[in-house]
Amino acid sequence: MELFLQGASDAFTFGAMIAVLGGILLGYAVGVLPGLSRPAALAIAVPITYSMSPIAAIAFLVGVTKASAAGGATGAILLNTPGEPSSAATCFDGYPLSQKGEATRALKVALYTSVFGDIVATIILIVLAAPLASFALKMGPVEMTCVMIFALTFISALSGASISRGLISGIFGIFLATIGLDPESATPRLTFGMVELFDGIPLMAATVGMLAFTEMLNQAEAFVAKDRNKHIKSEPTTKEKEKRLFWKDIRRILPTTIKSTGIGISAGVIPGLGPTIGAFLSYAIAKQTAREGDQFGKGDIKGVAASEAADNAVLPASLIPLFAIGLPGSVSAAILVAAFMLHGVVPGPLIFVEHPRLIYGIYVSMIIASIFMLIVGRIGLNFFAKIASVPASIIIPFIVLFCTVGAYLEADTAFSVFAMIALGVVGFVMQRFGYSVITFLIGFVVGPLFELSLRQALIVTNHDVTKIIDHPIASFFLLAALISAVAFLKPKKLKWKKSV
Amino acid sequence: MKPEESLQPTLQAFFELLIVGGLSLVTLFWIIPSQTEPSDNFGLSPSMVPTVCVVSIAMLAILQFFSSFLRTEKTDKRQQGLGIPSAIVASTIVGTILIDTVGLVTGGAVVAVLISIVIGERRIPNLVTIMVSAVFLLLFVEWSGL
C-alpha cells in the first residue's frame, strides 16, 4: 500500500500531469487526422521523452496512444475516414449516423464508450495482470490458429447480401497479405522483384486506399452528378434532441459496451491480435447478436459503441503480458518496450520486484490519462463536429490530400501512395460489383498472423489435425467458431428462403 | 417482370465469373508459380496459402454464379461513369510524382487544387484558398515531423 501511495504521488506531480496532458493533446491530433497512424506517432514521440523521468515518459506515451485511439473515431464518424485502422469499424455505423444528422450523438457515444473501455481495461490490468498473463502464456500456435479461425468466421457477418462475395473479399484480403517475404523461408513471394513489397503491402496504404480513397472516388462522382443529398454530408443537426444522449440510449448501448470491452481486453491480452482485430471482431459479434430493431450498418449507436469500447480496451490489456512476461500484445506495446528500455527499465516479471513504485505510478497515470481524455474529448467534441459542416467541395480535395500525404509519410516513398491508389481503385471496382471492402480489410489484417500461426501449428501437431483435441483452448475456440458460423448462417438462410 | 430486368443479373453474374474466375486462373497457373520459390524447409511451401486462397476464390465465384440463378437480387440501376474517378486517380498520381520529385508541400498543394478542379471548382479565389490552406497544412506537417 505504501508503494502504491508513493507511485500515486509520482503520478500526481506537475511534470507527470503535464506529460499526460501533452500526450493526450498530441494523441487526439494524430487520431483525428487520417493517415497519421498511432504506432508512427508513438515511435516519433519516444525521442521526445529522452529528458523526462521514467514515469512522465511512459505517462506521455500512454497519453498519446490512448487519445489517438479515441480521436480516430472522429474522422470515421464525420468523414468516413478513420484516423486509425482500428477505427475503421466505427465507419460502419458512425458515418451513417453522421449522414442522418446525428454526428454529435455518435461522437458522444464514441467518446464515452472509449473512456469506459479504457478505464475498465486499466482496472483489469491493475487487478488481474498476473493471472491473465499466465493464461496468455498458455496460448501456443495451435490456440492462436483457432482464435484466428474464430475471428475469420466473422468475416461473413460483415458481408452484404451475398455470403460468397463476402468470403471472396475476405480471402482476397488474406491472399494480398501473403505478398512479401515468406515467413518461414524468407524468400520473396509474389513481389514481382520489387524490394518495396518485401515487407508486404503497407497496412496504412491498404486501409486508407480501400476506405478513404474509395469513398472519395464515390463521393466525387456523386457530387459532380449533383446527388449531394444522398452522399455528401453538409450540415450537422441543429435539433437538440438529435445531439443529446438519453438514458434509454445509455441503457441500450451499455450491454454492448461491456461485452465489447471484454472482447477488447481479450484482444489485448492475446499477443498479436491488436486493436484493429479487436474492434472488427467486437463489431462483428455485436452485429451477429443484434436484437430486433437494431440497425447495424445503417447508423446504430450500438455499432459505434462496439468498435470504440473494444479499440480502447486493447492498449491497457496489451500491457498485461508486457508487464508480466515482457511480451507486447500490440504494436503500441512493442514501442513502449523501447521506451521502457530507454529509461533503464526492462519489462517482464522482475519489473514488479525491481520497480514496483514505477508500475503503480504508471497505473495511476493511466487512470489520469483516461480522465484527461474524457475532458479534452468532451470540450473538443463540438469543435470536431463542426468539421461536418465543411462543404464537400472542400472535404474531397483535402481528404484525398490526407490520403496521399498519409500514405507517403508512412515510408517516405511514392510506392506507398501508388499502393494506396491501386487499392483504392480495386476497392472502387469491388464496391461496384457488390464486394465488401471492409471484409477484404479484415482478411488483410488477419492474414499474416493467421499464416504464421497455421505454419507453426502444423509443425507442432506434426501435420495431424486431429491432435487439436489435445489443446482444450484451441478446441474451445474452434467450437465457438463453428457455433458462430451456424448462428450466423441461420438468419441468412431464412432470408434466402423468403426471397425464393 | 420485364425481360431486360431478369437478364441483367444473370449477365452480370456471368461477367463476374469471367473476371474473377479468369483472374484466379491466371494467378493460379502463371503468377504464383513464377513468383514463388520452392522451399526445402520443414513446413508449408511458400505457395501453399496463396494457392489455397485463389482456389477458394475461384470455387466461390462459381458458387456465386449458380446462386445468382436462384436469388432475385436488386441491382443498382443508376448508370455511373468512370470519368470523375479516373480523373481523380490521374490527379493523385500526378501529385504523387511531384511529391516524390519536387517535395511534399508543392506536390500536396497540386493534388488539392487538381482534385478541386476535377470536381468542378472553377472560381479562382476558392482555388487559391484551397492551395494556400494545403500549403500551410503541409508546412505544419513538415515542421512538426509527423
HADDOCK unambig.tbl for C-alpha pairs under 7 A between the chains (distance, minus, plus):
assign (segid A and resid 41 and name CA) (segid B and resid 146 and name CA) 6.77 0.50 0.50
assign (segid A and resid 164 and name CA) (segid B and resid 60 and name CA) 5.68 0.50 0.50
assign (segid A and resid 164 and name CA) (segid B and resid 64 and name CA) 5.91 0.50 0.50
assign (segid A and resid 168 and name CA) (segid B and resid 57 and name CA) 5.29 0.50 0.50
assign (segid A and resid 168 and name CA) (segid B and resid 60 and name CA) 6.56 0.50 0.50
assign (segid A and resid 171 and name CA) (segid B and resid 53 and name CA) 5.83 0.50 0.50
assign (segid A and resid 171 and name CA) (segid B and resid 57 and name CA) 6.86 0.50 0.50
assign (segid A and resid 175 and name CA) (segid B and resid 50 and name CA) 5.42 0.50 0.50
assign (segid A and resid 175 and name CA) (segid B and resid 53 and name CA) 5.81 0.50 0.50
assign (segid A and resid 178 and name CA) (segid B and resid 50 and name CA) 6.58 0.50 0.50
assign (segid A and resid 182 and name CA) (segid B and resid 46 and name CA) 5.87 0.50 0.50
assign (segid A and resid 185 and name CA) (segid B and resid 39 and name CA) 6.54 0.50 0.50
assign (segid A and resid 185 and name CA) (segid B and resid 41 and name CA) 6.75 0.50 0.50
assign (segid A and resid 187 and name CA) (segid B and resid 37 and name CA) 6.99 0.50 0.50
assign (segid A and resid 188 and name CA) (segid B and resid 36 and name CA) 6.86 0.50 0.50
assign (segid A and resid 189 and name CA) (segid B and resid 35 and name CA) 5.72 0.50 0.50
assign (segid A and resid 189 and name CA) (segid B and resid 36 and name CA) 4.88 0.50 0.50
assign (segid A and resid 190 and name CA) (segid B and resid 32 and name CA) 6.70 0.50 0.50
assign (segid A and resid 190 and name CA) (segid B and resid 35 and name CA) 4.71 0.50 0.50
assign (segid A and resid 190 and name CA) (segid B and resid 36 and name CA) 6.24 0.50 0.50
assign (segid A and resid 191 and name CA) (segid B and resid 35 and name CA) 6.87 0.50 0.50
assign (segid A and resid 192 and name CA) (segid B and resid 35 and name CA) 6.49 0.50 0.50
assign (segid A and resid 217 and name CA) (segid B and resid 85 and name CA) 5.09 0.50 0.50
assign (segid A and resid 220 and name CA) (segid B and resid 84 and name CA) 6.92 0.50 0.50
assign (segid A and resid 220 and name CA) (segid B and resid 119 and name CA) 6.21 0.50 0.50
assign (segid A and resid 221 and name CA) (segid B and resid 84 and name CA) 5.69 0.50 0.50
assign (segid A and resid 221 and name CA) (segid B and resid 85 and name CA) 6.63 0.50 0.50
assign (segid A and resid 224 and name CA) (segid B and resid 119 and name CA) 5.90 0.50 0.50
assign (segid A and resid 224 and name CA) (segid B and resid 120 and name CA) 6.99 0.50 0.50
assign (segid A and resid 393 and name CA) (segid B and resid 116 and name CA) 6.68 0.50 0.50
assign (segid A and resid 397 and name CA) (segid B and resid 112 and name CA) 4.72 0.50 0.50
assign (segid A and resid 397 and name CA) (segid B and resid 115 and name CA) 5.22 0.50 0.50
assign (segid A and resid 397 and name CA) (segid B and resid 116 and name CA) 5.69 0.50 0.50
assign (segid A and resid 398 and name CA) (segid B and resid 112 and name CA) 6.06 0.50 0.50
assign (segid A and resid 401 and name CA) (segid B and resid 108 and name CA) 6.20 0.50 0.50
assign (segid A and resid 401 and name CA) (segid B and resid 111 and name CA) 6.24 0.50 0.50
assign (segid A and resid 401 and name CA) (segid B and resid 112 and name CA) 5.87 0.50 0.50
assign (segid A and resid 414 and name CA) (segid B and resid 96 and name CA) 6.30 0.50 0.50
assign (segid A and resid 414 and name CA) (segid B and resid 100 and name CA) 5.98 0.50 0.50
assign (segid A and resid 417 and name CA) (segid B and resid 96 and name CA) 6.95 0.50 0.50
assign (segid A and resid 421 and name CA) (segid B and resid 89 and name CA) 6.90 0.50 0.50
assign (segid A and resid 455 and name CA) (segid B and resid 43 and name CA) 6.42 0.50 0.50
assign (segid A and resid 455 and name CA) (segid B and resid 44 and name CA) 6.38 0.50 0.50
assign (segid A and resid 459 and name CA) (segid B and resid 43 and name CA) 6.32 0.50 0.50
assign (segid A and resid 499 and name CA) (segid B and resid 71 and name CA) 6.86 0.50 0.50
assign (segid A and resid 499 and name CA) (segid B and resid 72 and name CA) 6.75 0.50 0.50
assign (segid A and resid 500 and name CA) (segid B and resid 71 and name CA) 6.48 0.50 0.50
